[in-house]
Amino acid sequence: MANVSVVCFLASYVVAFGLELTRLFRWMSISRAAMLLAGLAGLVAHTIYLLNRASQTGMPPLLSSTHDWMLVLAWLAIVFYLFLSAVDRDLPVGLLLLPLVLVLIGSAYWVSYLPNSVVSLNEDVVQERAIQNWAMIHVSLLVFGIAGVLLAFVLSLMYVWQHYRLKHKRTIRDGLALPSLEKLARLNWWAVIVSVPLLTLGMGVGVGLGLYLQKEAVEISFADPVIVGHGMIWLALMGFFIWLCLKRRSTGKHVAWMTIWSFGFLLVTLIGLQVLSGENLPFESWKTWHTEVQRTVPAMRV
């Protein structure tokens, strides 16, 4: 158990994705049970790894480091994959969701493994526990909000894919089963409506926690490039959220493309900023700037 590494569950997810790809070839018949078994094996190894990390750091994975936080996000995505695949055996959600999981796990190698120091800054046990609780609320809202973003992104890709298939009358020829456009549009709308408020609440709690820590003489800079980047993304998402609420009559295809572009940009920027500020890449100028504006790792850094 203690020897479980990232490679263990990464390999299982690669196998699951490879089996999912066989859906594209009607002449290949791969057992659905084999796909789910590979995904489930990876989830078990994934869970054990996170538990081992929590034991080593003495903190929940969401608070221990950026590395663990990104792996928790990948873990949630796998839970979505297994649940949706179990509910609808013909739904090819793995073809779109598993690549995102592999990117998240691969990116987790390049980000910081160091424990988040902000949750253990004070010698007062009661105050330290209160800070940890608020930090946990902050990162939990963010991780569930971003998980919703992942789901909305995948649903939008499915919508565009299904729209193309219907337009070119390929729904029978390729043998893949996708939900109706109406159902995909409805699910995508709800995913956006739920995820953006969760992200907003998460950022609000993070800002409040950062301001409180500043009063406690903790050096936290809101000029940190990661925080600034996340703030700009949030503003863009809020604009999209308001537009979506006001334009209920927009076509599903329009909403799907808007979701792909906006949420895709969020995911790329989120992962890119975390990787650039990590420890395993030789971006000295970026890391020097990042270190100068933020001498301690704040809760918002997660």
Order of alpha helices (4+ residues) and beta strands (2+ residues): alpha-alpha-alpha-alpha-alpha-alpha-alpha-alpha-alpha-alpha
